[in-house]
Amino acid sequence: MAGGSLKKKYNKRQNFKPYDSMASSRRTTNNYSAISVIVPVSLIICVIGLMGISSIKWRSFKSRGPYEVVNVFPHDPNAFTQGLLYAGNDTLFESTGLHGKSSIRKVALRTGKVEALQKMDDSYFGEGLTLLGERLFQLTWLQTTGFMYDWNNLSKFEKFIHQMKDGWGLATDGKVLFGSDGSSTLYRLDPQTFKVLSIQVVKYKGHQVHNLNELEFINDEVWANVWQTDCIARISPKDGGVLGWLLLPKLREELLAAGYNGIDVLNGIAWDSEQKRIFVTGKLWPKLYEIKVFPAKKQYNDRVIEQLCLHEPFNFGQP
């Protein structure tokens, strides 16, 4: 076996052709040269491509502004929205206003279908709404009367009396209630007795923010629609200071441009704390929007805020 093995090795060496080896070496060298040229060029192309993609993404991020519309859902165009909340399982609860048309209703998010409705007495004008535990709390305009409902059966309800000057907006952090009365005051209320626990005057850089309307509690902030504006103020419940603004004039402007001339002001904020979704709509709006809000790289110009959001106080008129 050893001899046979040596013979095979010898035959291989005997068949060896030096020019073939040199040719192979040249081909290998040429291949390496080609690769050495191709690789840097490929890397350059990839880098340029990535820079281009990154640039496109950056331009896209800048162009979409502080928020973008993620989804648009149907909304009852006859609903004079005064209070809005998300209750899980793609379900909303909504309080509507106007004498003779006020109600509290359960609404399917994706279809806008009203699944349950409790009409209010014609003497009441429905206002802010929030959910704490299994009880829905609803305010009424120009009165200190409110209503508590069983969220599983809206026909089961009872009255309560609160200590705010009027009833406009209502929200909760799961422990206490936050209320507004159309002024610059943010109330903290006991959900059992409805007594005022504390009061904060909402201010932005020393200026009072009047006409606070519908409220929602989002990530340790109280968000408030400012009546007769397209502004949402993000308020610190600790001291009443405005932490930032969200301006949504394009939503209303696009509806008007589409021919929805009967719409009223932006009003209604709902927060899905599990999926981190924000919903907004307005009075008599045919659409409800899911929006995504981005961290502000730059605050709005103070002059813009002053012109669009900081109006004179309204003397407890129709919210």
N, C-alpha and C positions, 0 to 999 in steps of 0.2 A: 504493500500500500504506500510505503514511503517512496519507492521508486516511481510508481505511477504518479504520485503527487509532484515529484520533482520534474517529471517529464512534461506535465501540463504547464508548470511554471516556465520551463525552458521554451516550450512552443509559443507561449504568449510573448516572451521576450523576443523570440526570433521573428515574430510577425509585427514587431513594433516598428512604426514608420515615424521618423523624427519630424517630417514636414506636416504630418497630420497633427502632431502635438503642437507644433508652432502655429499651425492654422487655427487649431482649437484655442490656443492661448490668445491669438489675435482677436478671435471672435469674442472670447470672454472679456478681453480688455475693451473691445469696442462696445460690448454690452454694458460694461461698467461705466464707460464714458457716457453712453446714452442715458443710462439710469441717473448718473450724477447730474446730467443736465435737466432731465425730466422732473426729478424729485423737487429741486428748488423751484422750478417753474410751477409745478403743481401746488406746492406749498403757497407760493405767491398768489396763485389764482384762488386757492381756498380761503386765504386770509382776506383777499379783496372781496370775495363772495360773502364771507361772514360779516365783514364790515358793512357791506351793502345791506344784508339782511338786518343787521343790528340797527343800521341807520333808518331803514324802513320802519322797523318796530318802534324806534324812538320817535320818528315823525308821527307814527300812528298814535302813540301814547300821548304826545303833546297835542295832537289835533282833537282827541276825544274830550279834552277838558277835564273838569273835576268830577264828572260823572258820565255814565253812558247808559242808555236804555238796553236792558237785557231781554225783557219780554214785554209784550203788550197784551192785555186781557180785556175782554168786553166788560162794560160797566153800565148799569142802568142809567140812561140819560135823563130819567125823571127823578133820580135820587139827588136830593139837595143835601149832599154829604156834610155832616157835622162832626161825626166821630167814626173812626175806623180802627180795627185791630185784627191781628192774625191769631187764630186759635188752634193752629196745627192741622194736619191732614188736608192741606189746601182748602181750608175753610176760613172765611172772613166773617166778622160781625160788624155791622154798620148802623149808625144812628143817623136818621135823616130829619131835616127840619121843615119849616113852614107850617103855619097854623092850618089844620085840616088835612095835612099830608105827612105829618111827623110819624115816625115809626122806628122800631128796632128790628133788624132783620139778620138772618143767617144766609150767607152767600157763598156759592161755590166759586172758588178763585178762577179756575180755568174757563168756565163757561159764563160766569156772571149771573147764573141762575139763582133766583131768590128761593131758597129751600124752606125757609120758615119766616113768618112776619107777624109782628104784633103791632097793630096800629095804636097810636096814642089818642087820648081824648083831644078833641079839636081845640081845647083851651091851652094845650101845651105845644111848645115849640122845641122839638128835640135838639139836644146839643151833644157835648163830649161824651165819650164812651170808653170804658176800660174793663178788663177782666182780671179779677183777683180770686184765685181758687176756682170755685164753680159758680161764682156770682158775677154778673155783669152789672156795672154801675153806670147810670146814665144821668146827665144833667139836663136842665131845661133853661131856656133863655128868659131873662128878666124875672127870674124867680129863684128862690132858695130851695125849691123842691127838686128832689131827684128820685130816681127809681132803681131798685135792685131787682134783677131777673135771675131765674134759674136758667143757666145757659143750655140745659137740656130740654127746657120747656119754657118758651118765652111768655106763655100765658100766665105763668106763675110769677107774680111780682109784688113788691111792696114799696111804699114811699119812704123817703128819708128827708131830713132837713139838714142842710149844710150851713156853714157860717161865712161863706164867701159873699161878696157883694152881688155877684151874678154867676151864672153857670155858662161857661164857654167850653174850655178844654179839660180833658181828664186823662191821666196816665198813672201807671204804678211801677214801682221797682220790685214788687212782690211782697213788700212790707207795708208801705204807706201809699197814700194817694197823692198825686200832684195835680193841682187844679189851676185854671186861669179864669179871669172874669172879664177879659177884653181890655184890661189895663196893662201896665208894665209889671204887675205883681204875679209872682209865682208862689202858690200856696202849697204847704205840706199838710195833709189832712190825716186824721186817725180814721181808718176804714171801719172801725166799730162804732165810734161816737160821732164822727164827722166834724169834730172840733178841729180848729186850726192849731197845728203844732208849731209852725214857724212860717215866716213870710220873708221872701227875698224880692228885692226890686231888681228886675233884669236890666242890665246896662251893657252898652258897648262903648268902650273907651270914654266913659263918663257920661254918655248920652243914654237916657232911658229908652228902652224898646217898648213902645206902646202897642196896643191892639193884639196882644198874644191870643191866639185862637186854639185850634186843635193841637193836642200834645201827644207825644209818644216817648217812651223811655228806651233809649238805645245805647248800649255799651257805657253805662254809668253817666249818660247825658240825657237831659230832657230836650227833645227836639220840638220846636213850636212853629206852626204856620203863623205868619204875621198877616193879619186880615187885610184884604184889599191889596196884597202884593204877591209877587212870585217868590218870596223869600221864606226860607226856613232857617230859624236861628237855633244853633246848637248851644245849649245853656248848661252851665255847671250848677247842679242842684245844691252845691255847698255854699256858694256865695252869690249866685245869680248872674255871674259874669258870662258874656257871650264868648264861647271858645272858637267859634267859626260860623261860617254861613254857607248855605247851599242855595244858589239862585237857579230857578227853573222856568224862566220865561219862554223858552223854546217849546215846551210842551203845550202851553196854552196857544202860542202863536201858530204852531203847526195845526192844531185843531181848528182855529179860526180860518186858516188858509185852506183847510179841507172843506170848509163850508158849514162848520158847526158854530153858527153864530149865536145860538141860544145859551152857550156855556157861561158859567159864572167863575168865581175866583178859584185858584188852587186851594184845596183844603182836604186833608185826610192823609195821615201817615200811619203805616202799619209795619211792624218789625217781626220777622221770623227769626227768633233767637237761635234756633237749632241749625238752620241752613244759612243763616246770616244774609237774609234777603230783606230788602227794603221796598215797600210798595207805596206809591203816591197816586192821588187822583184829585178831582175837584168837584165843586158843586155843579150838578147837571152835566158832568163830563161823560161821554160815551165810552171812554177808555180808562183803564187802570194800568199803571206802569210799574214794572219791576226795574229798579235802577241799581247800578253799582257805583258806589262813591269811592273815589281815589283819594289818597292822602294829598293834601294841598301842598304843592311846592311853593306856592306864592298866594298870599291872601288877596282877596278882592281889594281894589282901590277904595280907600275910605270915602272918597267923593261918590263913587258908585253906590256904596252901601247907604250913604246918607240920602241920596236921591231916590233909591228904589225901596229901601227897607225902613228907614227911620221917619215915620210920618207923625203928624200931630195926633194926640189922643182923641179917641172917639168917645163921645159922652153916652156910653151904654146904649147905643142904638142897635139896629139889627146886625148881627154878626154874619 
